[in-house]
């Protein structure tokens, strides 16, 4: 997923599905607070409880 696609979810409660380091899918419910680009690591989805690398995100579904 790219920053331009994820921008619409800022401020929303979302169910985010992502791939962990073992390749298993994980689902987390977070309030998306911000998007951030970290040099050498890429774009991150910053939530109220954790930060997720956008390269690992497979889907975002708004809950609001």
Protein Blocks (a to p, Z undefined) as FASTA:
>chain_A
ZZklmmmmgoiacddddddfkopacddddddfbdcddehkbpcdddfkbccdfklpmbdc
dfZZ
